[in-house]
């Protein structure tokens, strides 16, 4: 497995639809807490 990062707008948001994006990590023995904390540390205020 290797790293692949690809993103594209699928469609415009529908009225009233929750705006959210998801990242999916596929792997074994990933440290979910460490990944979560790392991403939270990158959030813009």
PQR file of N, CA, C, O and H, with PARSE charges and radii, in Angstrom:
ATOM      1  N   UNK A   1       0.847  -1.172   0.000 -0.4000 1.5000
ATOM      2  CA  UNK A   1       0.000   0.000   0.000 -0.0000 2.0000
ATOM      3  C   UNK A   1       0.889   1.230   0.000  0.5500 1.7000
ATOM      4  O   UNK A   1       1.972   1.208   0.585 -0.5500 1.4000
ATOM      5  N   UNK A   2       0.470   2.252  -0.616 -0.4000 1.5000
ATOM      6  CA  UNK A   2       1.216   3.505  -0.636 -0.0000 2.0000
ATOM      7  C   UNK A   2       0.264   4.659  -0.380  0.5500 1.7000
ATOM      8  O   UNK A   2      -0.952   4.476  -0.322 -0.5500 1.4000
ATOM      9  H   UNK A   2      -0.410   2.270  -1.092  0.4000 1.0000
ATOM     10  N   UNK A   3       0.829   5.849  -0.226 -0.4000 1.5000
ATOM     11  CA  UNK A   3       0.011   7.020   0.081 -0.0000 2.0000
ATOM     12  C   UNK A   3      -0.621   7.562  -1.200  0.5500 1.7000
ATOM     13  O   UNK A   3       0.058   7.754  -2.209 -0.5500 1.4000
ATOM     14  H   UNK A   3       1.817   5.998  -0.272  0.4000 1.0000
ATOM     15  N   UNK A   4      -1.899   7.800  -1.144 -0.4000 1.5000
ATOM     16  CA  UNK A   4      -2.622   8.411  -2.253 -0.0000 2.0000
ATOM     17  C   UNK A   4      -3.462   9.541  -1.669  0.5500 1.7000
ATOM     18  O   UNK A   4      -4.224   9.338  -0.723 -0.5500 1.4000
ATOM     19  H   UNK A   4      -2.450   7.644  -0.325  0.4000 1.0000
ATOM     20  N   UNK A   5      -3.318  10.715  -2.235 -0.4000 1.5000
ATOM     21  CA  UNK A   5      -4.127  11.847  -1.794 -0.0000 2.0000
ATOM     22  C   UNK A   5      -4.762  12.446  -3.031  0.5500 1.7000
ATOM     23  O   UNK A   5      -4.080  12.966  -3.915 -0.5500 1.4000
ATOM     24  H   UNK A   5      -2.699  10.880  -3.004  0.4000 1.0000
ATOM     25  N   UNK A   6      -6.063  12.364  -3.075 -0.4000 1.5000
ATOM     26  CA  UNK A   6      -6.774  12.861  -4.230 -0.0000 2.0000
ATOM     27  C   UNK A   6      -8.061  13.490  -3.724  0.5500 1.7000
ATOM     28  O   UNK A   6      -8.744  12.904  -2.885 -0.5500 1.4000
ATOM     29  H   UNK A   6      -6.617  11.942  -2.358  0.4000 1.0000
ATOM     30  N   UNK A   7      -8.394  14.640  -4.206 -0.4000 1.5000
ATOM     31  CA  UNK A   7      -9.612  15.283  -3.752 -0.0000 2.0000
ATOM     32  C   UNK A   7     -10.286  16.030  -4.881  0.5500 1.7000
ATOM     33  O   UNK A   7      -9.628  16.568  -5.771 -0.5500 1.4000
ATOM     34  H   UNK A   7      -7.839  15.116  -4.888  0.4000 1.0000
ATOM     35  N   UNK A   8     -11.589  16.056  -4.834 -0.4000 1.5000
ATOM     36  CA  UNK A   8     -12.357  16.747  -5.845 -0.0000 2.0000
ATOM     37  C   UNK A   8     -13.733  17.049  -5.264  0.5500 1.7000
ATOM     38  O   UNK A   8     -14.235  16.314  -4.413 -0.5500 1.4000
ATOM     39  H   UNK A   8     -12.123  15.619  -4.111  0.4000 1.0000
ATOM     40  N   UNK A   9     -14.324  18.117  -5.724 -0.4000 1.5000
ATOM     41  CA  UNK A   9     -15.693  18.416  -5.305 -0.0000 2.0000
ATOM     42  C   UNK A   9     -16.629  17.464  -6.039  0.5500 1.7000
ATOM     43  O   UNK A   9     -16.616  17.390  -7.268 -0.5500 1.4000
ATOM     44  H   UNK A   9     -13.917  18.714  -6.415  0.4000 1.0000
ATOM     45  N   UNK A  10     -17.422  16.756  -5.293 -0.4000 1.5000
ATOM     46  CA  UNK A  10     -18.340  15.797  -5.903 -0.0000 2.0000
ATOM     47  C   UNK A  10     -19.565  16.495  -6.478  0.5500 1.7000
ATOM     48  O   UNK A  10     -20.012  16.195  -7.584 -0.5500 1.4000
ATOM     49  H   UNK A  10     -17.433  16.816  -4.295  0.4000 1.0000
ATOM     50  N   UNK A  11     -20.097  17.435  -5.699 -0.4000 1.5000
ATOM     51  CA  UNK A  11     -21.297  18.172  -6.103 -0.0000 2.0000
ATOM     52  C   UNK A  11     -21.479  19.331  -5.132  0.5500 1.7000
ATOM     53  O   UNK A  11     -20.809  19.398  -4.102 -0.5500 1.4000
ATOM     54  H   UNK A  11     -19.734  17.679  -4.799  0.4000 1.0000
ATOM     55  N   UNK A  12     -22.372  20.226  -5.459 -0.4000 1.5000
ATOM     56  CA  UNK A  12     -22.669  21.346  -4.545 -0.0000 2.0000
ATOM     57  C   UNK A  12     -23.450  20.822  -3.336  0.5500 1.7000
ATOM     58  O   UNK A  12     -24.174  19.831  -3.434 -0.5500 1.4000
ATOM     59  H   UNK A  12     -22.916  20.171  -6.296  0.4000 1.0000
ATOM     60  N   UNK A  13     -23.291  21.509  -2.188 -0.4000 1.5000
ATOM     61  CA  UNK A  13     -24.051  21.131  -0.990 -0.0000 2.0000
ATOM     62  C   UNK A  13     -25.541  21.345  -1.242  0.5500 1.7000
ATOM     63  O   UNK A  13     -25.930  22.322  -1.882 -0.5500 1.4000
ATOM     64  H   UNK A  13     -22.703  22.314  -2.109  0.4000 1.0000
ATOM     65  N   UNK A  14     -26.359  20.451  -0.751 -0.4000 1.5000
ATOM     66  CA  UNK A  14     -27.811  20.621  -0.826 -0.0000 2.0000
ATOM     67  C   UNK A  14     -28.249  21.548   0.300  0.5500 1.7000
ATOM     68  O   UNK A  14     -27.583  21.633   1.331 -0.5500 1.4000
ATOM     69  H   UNK A  14     -26.043  19.657  -0.232  0.4000 1.0000
ATOM     70  N   UNK A  15     -29.363  22.239   0.105 -0.4000 1.5000
ATOM     71  CA  UNK A  15     -29.890  23.110   1.155 -0.0000 2.0000
ATOM     72  C   UNK A  15     -30.149  22.293   2.413  0.5500 1.7000
ATOM     73  O   UNK A  15     -30.794  21.246   2.361 -0.5500 1.4000
ATOM     74  H   UNK A  15     -29.904  22.169  -0.733  0.4000 1.0000
ATOM     75  N   UNK A  16     -29.640  22.780   3.548 -0.4000 1.5000
ATOM     76  CA  UNK A  16     -29.846  22.113   4.828 -0.0000 2.0000
ATOM     77  C   UNK A  16     -28.931  20.929   5.080  0.5500 1.7000
ATOM     78  O   UNK A  16     -28.978  20.331   6.155 -0.5500 1.4000
ATOM     79  H   UNK A  16     -29.115  23.631   3.590  0.4000 1.0000
ATOM     80  N   UNK A  17     -28.103  20.581   4.109 -0.4000 1.5000
ATOM     81  CA  UNK A  17     -27.210  19.437   4.273 -0.0000 2.0000
ATOM     82  C   UNK A  17     -26.033  19.810   5.180  0.5500 1.7000
ATOM     83  O   UNK A  17     -25.485  20.907   5.068 -0.5500 1.4000
ATOM     84  H   UNK A  17     -28.065  21.067   3.236  0.4000 1.0000
ATOM     85  N   UNK A  18     -25.655  18.917   6.057 -0.4000 1.5000
ATOM     86  CA  UNK A  18     -24.511  19.133   6.939 -0.0000 2.0000
ATOM     87  C   UNK A  18     -23.234  19.164   6.104  0.5500 1.7000
ATOM     88  O   UNK A  18     -22.968  18.254   5.320 -0.5500 1.4000
ATOM     89  H   UNK A  18     -26.100  18.026   6.148  0.4000 1.0000
ATOM     90  N   UNK A  19     -22.449  20.226   6.286 -0.4000 1.5000
ATOM     91  CA  UNK A  19     -21.188  20.352   5.556 -0.0000 2.0000
ATOM     92  C   UNK A  19     -20.101  19.608   6.326  0.5500 1.7000
ATOM     93  O   UNK A  19     -19.706  20.035   7.410 -0.5500 1.4000
ATOM     94  H   UNK A  19     -22.665  20.966   6.923  0.4000 1.0000
ATOM     95  N   UNK A  20     -19.626  18.516   5.781 -0.4000 1.5000
ATOM     96  CA  UNK A  20     -18.571  17.756   6.431 -0.0000 2.0000
ATOM     97  C   UNK A  20     -17.743  17.035   5.383  0.5500 1.7000
ATOM     98  O   UNK A  20     -18.216  16.723   4.290 -0.5500 1.4000
ATOM     99  H   UNK A  20     -19.947  18.168   4.900  0.4000 1.0000
ATOM    100  N   UNK A  21     -16.516  16.784   5.740 -0.4000 1.5000
ATOM    101  CA  UNK A  21     -15.607  16.018   4.905 -0.0000 2.0000
ATOM    102  C   UNK A  21     -15.049  14.885   5.752  0.5500 1.7000
ATOM    103  O   UNK A  21     -15.030  14.975   6.980 -0.5500 1.4000
ATOM    104  H   UNK A  21     -16.131  17.037   6.628  0.4000 1.0000
ATOM    105  N   UNK A  22     -14.603  13.835   5.110 -0.4000 1.5000
ATOM    106  CA  UNK A  22     -14.070  12.677   5.833 -0.0000 2.0000
ATOM    107  C   UNK A  22     -12.733  12.260   5.249  0.5500 1.7000
ATOM    108  O   UNK A  22     -12.508  12.344   4.042 -0.5500 1.4000
ATOM    109  H   UNK A  22     -14.619  13.762   4.112  0.4000 1.0000
ATOM    110  N   UNK A  23     -11.867  11.818   6.113 -0.4000 1.5000
ATOM    111  CA  UNK A  23     -10.615  11.189   5.713 -0.0000 2.0000
ATOM    112  C   UNK A  23     -10.694   9.737   6.152  0.5500 1.7000
ATOM    113  O   UNK A  23     -11.129   9.446   7.266 -0.5500 1.4000
ATOM    114  H   UNK A  23     -12.050  11.749   7.094  0.4000 1.0000
ATOM    115  N   UNK A  24     -10.286   8.842   5.301 -0.4000 1.5000
ATOM    116  CA  UNK A  24     -10.314   7.419   5.626 -0.0000 2.0000
ATOM    117  C   UNK A  24      -8.884   6.897   5.573  0.5500 1.7000
ATOM    118  O   UNK A  24      -8.191   7.056   4.569 -0.5500 1.4000
ATOM    119  H   UNK A  24      -9.932   9.079   4.396  0.4000 1.0000
ATOM    120  N   UNK A  25      -8.456   6.278   6.656 -0.4000 1.5000
ATOM    121  CA  UNK A  25      -7.124   5.683   6.735 -0.0000 2.0000
ATOM    122  C   UNK A  25      -7.289   4.176   6.703  0.5500 1.7000
ATOM    123  O   UNK A  25      -8.043   3.605   7.492 -0.5500 1.4000
ATOM    124  H   UNK A  25      -9.019   6.148   7.472  0.4000 1.0000
ATOM    125  N   UNK A  26      -6.593   3.549   5.803 -0.4000 1.5000
ATOM    126  CA  UNK A  26      -6.632   2.100   5.705 -0.0000 2.0000
ATOM    127  C   UNK A  26      -5.252   1.594   6.117  0.5500 1.7000
ATOM    128  O   UNK A  26      -4.244   1.936   5.499 -0.5500 1.4000
ATOM    129  H   UNK A  26      -5.981   4.013   5.163  0.4000 1.0000
ATOM    130  N   UNK A  27      -5.220   0.796   7.145 -0.4000 1.5000
ATOM    131  CA  UNK A  27      -3.943   0.281   7.614 -0.0000 2.0000
ATOM    132  C   UNK A  27      -4.137  -0.646   8.798  0.5500 1.7000
ATOM    133  O   UNK A  27      -5.259  -0.927   9.220 -0.5500 1.4000
ATOM    134  H   UNK A  27      -6.039   0.518   7.648  0.4000 1.0000
ATOM    135  N   UNK A  28      -3.038  -1.103   9.311 -0.4000 1.5000
ATOM    136  CA  UNK A  28      -3.075  -1.998  10.471 -0.0000 2.0000
ATOM    137  C   UNK A  28      -2.406  -1.320  11.649  0.5500 1.7000
ATOM    138  O   UNK A  28      -1.423  -0.596  11.492 -0.5500 1.4000
ATOM    139  H   UNK A  28      -2.126  -0.875   8.968  0.4000 1.0000
ATOM    140  N   UNK A  29      -2.945  -1.561  12.816 -0.4000 1.5000
ATOM    141  CA  UNK A  29      -2.374  -1.078  14.069 -0.0000 2.0000
ATOM    142  C   UNK A  29      -2.130   0.429  14.071  0.5500 1.7000
ATOM    143  O   UNK A  29      -1.135   0.901  14.621 -0.5500 1.4000
ATOM    144  H   UNK A  29      -3.743  -2.149  12.944  0.4000 1.0000
ATOM    145  N   UNK A  30      -3.050   1.186  13.448 -0.4000 1.5000
ATOM    146  CA  UNK A  30      -2.934   2.637  13.464 -0.0000 2.0000
ATOM    147  C   UNK A  30      -3.339   3.154  14.844  0.5500 1.7000
ATOM    148  O   UNK A  30      -4.285   2.651  15.451 -0.5500 1.4000
ATOM    149  H   UNK A  30      -3.858   0.802  13.001  0.4000 1.0000
ATOM    150  N   UNK A  31      -2.631   4.139  15.321 -0.4000 1.5000
ATOM    151  CA  UNK A  31      -2.915   4.731  16.626 -0.0000 2.0000
ATOM    152  C   UNK A  31      -3.966   5.828  16.420  0.5500 1.7000
ATOM    153  O   UNK A  31      -3.625   6.970  16.110 -0.5500 1.4000
ATOM    154  H   UNK A  31      -1.863   4.547  14.828  0.4000 1.0000
ATOM    155  N   UNK A  32      -5.236   5.475  16.594 -0.4000 1.5000
ATOM    156  CA  UNK A  32      -6.339   6.403  16.330 -0.0000 2.0000
ATOM    157  C   UNK A  32      -6.229   7.666  17.179  0.5500 1.7000
ATOM    158  O   UNK A  32      -6.480   8.763  16.679 -0.5500 1.4000
ATOM    159  H   UNK A  32      -5.513   4.548  16.846  0.4000 1.0000
ATOM    160  N   UNK A  33      -5.862   7.536  18.442 -0.4000 1.5000
ATOM    161  CA  UNK A  33      -5.748   8.700  19.324 -0.0000 2.0000
ATOM    162  C   UNK A  33      -4.644   9.637  18.837  0.5500 1.7000
ATOM    163  O   UNK A  33      -4.821  10.855  18.824 -0.5500 1.4000
ATOM    164  H   UNK A  33      -5.658   6.645  18.848  0.4000 1.0000
ATOM    165  N   UNK A  34      -3.532   9.084  18.445 -0.4000 1.5000
ATOM    166  CA  UNK A  34      -2.411   9.904  17.944 -0.0000 2.0000
ATOM    167  C   UNK A  34      -2.793  10.616  16.643  0.5500 1.7000
ATOM    168  O   UNK A  34      -2.487  11.796  16.475 -0.5500 1.4000
ATOM    169  H   UNK A  34      -3.388   8.094  18.455  0.4000 1.0000
ATOM    170  N   UNK A  35      -3.456   9.913  15.727 -0.4000 1.5000
ATOM    171  CA  UNK A  35      -3.902  10.538  14.488 -0.0000 2.0000
ATOM    172  C   UNK A  35      -4.882  11.677  14.762  0.5500 1.7000
ATOM    173  O   UNK A  35      -4.761  12.760  14.190 -0.5500 1.4000
ATOM    174  H   UNK A  35      -3.705   8.954  15.864  0.4000 1.0000
ATOM    175  N   UNK A  36      -5.849  11.424  15.638 -0.4000 1.5000
ATOM    176  CA  UNK A  36      -6.854  12.438  15.981 -0.0000 2.0000
ATOM    177  C   UNK A  36      -6.195  13.672  16.580  0.5500 1.7000
ATOM    178  O   UNK A  36      -6.500  14.794  16.176 -0.5500 1.4000
ATOM    179  H   UNK A  36      -5.947  10.544  16.103  0.4000 1.0000
ATOM    180  N   UNK A  37      -5.294  13.476  17.540 -0.4000 1.5000
ATOM    181  CA  UNK A  37      -4.620  14.604  18.183 -0.0000 2.0000
ATOM    182  C   UNK A  37      -3.762  15.382  17.198  0.5500 1.7000
ATOM    183  O   UNK A  37      -3.690  16.608  17.274 -0.5500 1.4000
ATOM    184  H   UNK A  37      -5.046  12.565  17.868  0.4000 1.0000
ATOM    185  N   UNK A  38      -3.112  14.684  16.277 -0.4000 1.5000
ATOM    186  CA  UNK A  38      -2.276  15.350  15.272 -0.0000 2.0000
ATOM    187  C   UNK A  38      -3.112  16.241  14.361  0.5500 1.7000
ATOM    188  O   UNK A  38      -2.721  17.370  14.064 -0.5500 1.4000
ATOM    189  H   UNK A  38      -3.170  13.688  16.215  0.4000 1.0000
ATOM    190  N   UNK A  39      -4.257  15.738  13.920 -0.4000 1.5000
ATOM    191  CA  UNK A  39      -5.122  16.543  13.061 -0.0000 2.0000
ATOM    192  C   UNK A  39      -5.744  17.696  13.833  0.5500 1.7000
ATOM    193  O   UNK A  39      -5.853  18.803  13.305 -0.5500 1.4000
ATOM    194  H   UNK A  39      -4.574  14.820  14.162  0.4000 1.0000
ATOM    195  N   UNK A  40      -6.150  17.457  15.067 -0.4000 1.5000
ATOM    196  CA  UNK A  40      -6.736  18.534  15.862 -0.0000 2.0000
ATOM    197  C   UNK A  40      -5.720  19.651  16.093  0.5500 1.7000
ATOM    198  O   UNK A  40      -6.100  20.820  16.175 -0.5500 1.4000
ATOM    199  H   UNK A  40      -6.061  16.558  15.497  0.4000 1.0000
ATOM    200  N   UNK A  41      -4.449  19.312  16.197 -0.4000 1.5000
ATOM    201  CA  UNK A  41      -3.402  20.322  16.393 -0.0000 2.0000
ATOM    202  C   UNK A  41      -3.221  21.193  15.148  0.5500 1.7000
ATOM    203  O   UNK A  41      -2.644  22.276  15.237 -0.5500 1.4000
ATOM    204  H   UNK A  41      -4.140  18.363  16.130  0.4000 1.0000
ATOM    205  N   UNK A  42      -3.701  20.741  14.003 -0.4000 1.5000
ATOM    206  CA  UNK A  42      -3.564  21.489  12.745 -0.0000 2.0000
ATOM    207  C   UNK A  42      -4.771  22.373  12.434  0.5500 1.7000
ATOM    208  O   UNK A  42      -4.757  23.115  11.451 -0.5500 1.4000
ATOM    209  H   UNK A  42      -4.171  19.861  13.932  0.4000 1.0000
ATOM    210  N   UNK A  43      -5.797  22.302  13.248 -0.4000 1.5000
ATOM    211  CA  UNK A  43      -7.023  23.067  12.961 -0.0000 2.0000
ATOM    212  C   UNK A  43      -6.770  24.558  13.006  0.5500 1.7000
ATOM    213  O   UNK A  43      -6.048  25.063  13.867 -0.5500 1.4000
ATOM    214  H   UNK A  43      -5.809  21.699  14.046  0.4000 1.0000
ATOM    215  N   UNK A  44      -7.375  25.244  12.067 -0.4000 1.5000
ATOM    216  CA  UNK A  44      -7.331  26.716  12.061 -0.0000 2.0000
ATOM    217  C   UNK A  44      -8.473  27.212  12.941  0.5500 1.7000
ATOM    218  O   UNK A  44      -9.566  26.645  12.955 -0.5500 1.4000
ATOM    219  H   UNK A  44      -7.962  24.834  11.368  0.4000 1.0000
ATOM    220  N   UNK A  45      -8.193  28.273  13.665 -0.4000 1.5000
ATOM    221  CA  UNK A  45      -9.226  28.823  14.562 -0.0000 2.0000
ATOM    222  C   UNK A  45     -10.139  29.754  13.815  0.5500 1.7000
ATOM    223  O   UNK A  45     -11.067  30.312  14.402 -0.5500 1.4000
ATOM    224  H   UNK A  45      -7.306  28.733  13.653  0.4000 1.0000
TER
END
